[in-house]
Amino acid sequence: MDLLSGLLSRRSIRKYTDAPIPREKVEELIKYGMYAPSAHNRQPWHFVLLNDKEIFAKILEFQPHTKMLADAQWGIVVCGDENLALTPDYYPGDCAAATQNILLAAHGMGYGAVWLGIYPRPERISALAKLLALPEHIHPFSIISVGVPAQEATTPERFYPERIHFNHW
Ligand SMILES: Cc1cc2nc3c(=O)[nH]c(=O)nc-3n(C[C@H](O)[C@H](O)[C@H](O)COP(=O)(O)O)c2cc1C
């Protein structure tokens, strides 16, 4: 799959088969995340790999839109490190770029993935940090649910030329 067609055909995938994904493959996904752009190239991220169904069930208690984790092979928690970031307000943008890279890489490798929101909800950030025993300076940003797709994805029309403005609004 070439990069540009992958950008258009990537969709959130929330249904998975029970086919396993080896740990090396999910670590490869994280490698692509680490190649994302970041402010001043600080690369202020850490990644917590999850495959414990009990942890998935506990996440559902404070993030209700994560039911698909029950059937996922892996969850990847993208975390920002406020000590590595230029300033703490920069890490969310950096972590968003890493999250998107992982979603696109999953698509490119034939896996299905979906971004599960943690940031900016303070109650989700604190509950997940507690559940995973994260140090004080590490802030969970997103969870990416990953599995082998059990659903077809479509490419809806999303190009709105009227949203493009030239020089001035
Ligand atoms: C910040 C953010 C938070 C999201 N949180 C969730 C979520 O909690 N659960 C979920 O199923 N999808 C979540 N999504 C996925 C969006 O619903 C999805 O990207 C959107 O509907 C567009 O569909 P597509 O990804 O297939 O293009 C989130 C996406 C973003 C960017």
The ligand as an SDF file (V2000), in Angstrom:
LIG
                    3D

 31 33  0  0  0  0  0  0  0  0999 V2000
   -9.1190   12.4040   20.1280 C   0  0  0  0  0  0  0  0  0  0  0  0
   -9.8900   11.2070   19.6250 C   0  0  0  0  0  0  0  0  0  0  0  0
  -10.5640   10.4190   20.5240 C   0  0  0  0  0  0  0  0  0  0  0  0
  -11.2570    9.2880   20.0880 C   0  0  0  0  0  0  0  0  0  0  0  0
  -11.8630    8.4840   21.0180 N   0  0  0  0  0  0  0  0  0  0  0  0
  -12.5130    7.3740   20.5960 C   0  0  0  0  0  0  0  0  0  0  0  0
  -13.0720    6.4850   21.5520 C   0  0  0  0  0  0  0  0  0  0  0  0
  -12.9880    6.7020   22.7560 O   0  0  0  0  0  0  0  0  0  0  0  0
  -13.6940    5.3660   21.1030 N   0  0  0  0  0  0  0  0  0  0  0  0
  -13.8090    5.0930   19.7580 C   0  0  0  0  0  0  0  0  0  0  0  0
  -14.4000    4.0620   19.4230 O   0  0  0  0  0  0  0  0  0  0  0  0
  -13.2770    5.9150   18.8300 N   0  0  0  0  0  0  0  0  0  0  0  0
  -12.6310    7.0510   19.2100 C   0  0  0  0  0  0  0  0  0  0  0  0
  -12.0300    7.8600   18.2980 N   0  0  0  0  0  0  0  0  0  0  0  0
  -12.1200    7.5220   16.8540 C   0  0  0  0  0  0  0  0  0  0  0  0
  -13.0900    8.4290   16.1060 C   0  0  0  0  0  0  0  0  0  0  0  0
  -14.4200    8.1110   16.4780 O   0  0  0  0  0  0  0  0  0  0  0  0
  -12.8680    8.2490   14.5950 C   0  0  0  0  0  0  0  0  0  0  0  0
  -11.5490    8.6100   14.2620 O   0  0  0  0  0  0  0  0  0  0  0  0
  -13.8520    9.0820   13.7800 C   0  0  0  0  0  0  0  0  0  0  0  0
  -15.1710    8.6190   13.9490 O   0  0  0  0  0  0  0  0  0  0  0  0
  -13.5080    9.0840   12.2960 C   0  0  0  0  0  0  0  0  0  0  0  0
  -13.5120    7.7620   11.7840 O   0  0  0  0  0  0  0  0  0  0  0  0
  -12.2380    7.1070   11.0860 P   0  0  0  0  0  0  0  0  0  0  0  0
  -11.1440    7.0430   12.1180 O   0  0  0  0  0  0  0  0  0  0  0  0
  -12.7070    5.7520   10.6590 O   0  0  0  0  0  0  0  0  0  0  0  0
  -11.8180    7.9620    9.9350 O   0  0  0  0  0  0  0  0  0  0  0  0
  -11.3110    8.9800   18.7010 C   0  0  0  0  0  0  0  0  0  0  0  0
  -10.6140    9.7850   17.8010 C   0  0  0  0  0  0  0  0  0  0  0  0
   -9.8880   10.8720   18.2560 C   0  0  0  0  0  0  0  0  0  0  0  0
   -9.0950   11.6900   17.2540 C   0  0  0  0  0  0  0  0  0  0  0  0
  1  2  1  0
  2  3  1  0
  2 30  2  0
  3  4  2  0
  4  5  1  0
  4 28  1  0
  5  6  2  0
  6  7  1  0
  6 13  1  0
  7  8  2  0
  7  9  1  0
  9 10  1  0
 10 11  2  0
 10 12  1  0
 12 13  2  0
 13 14  1  0
 14 15  1  0
 14 28  1  0
 15 16  1  0
 16 17  1  0
 16 18  1  0
 18 19  1  0
 18 20  1  0
 20 21  1  0
 20 22  1  0
 22 23  1  0
 23 24  1  0
 24 25  2  0
 24 26  1  0
 24 27  1  0
 28 29  2  0
 29 30  1  0
 30 31  1  0
M  END
$$$$
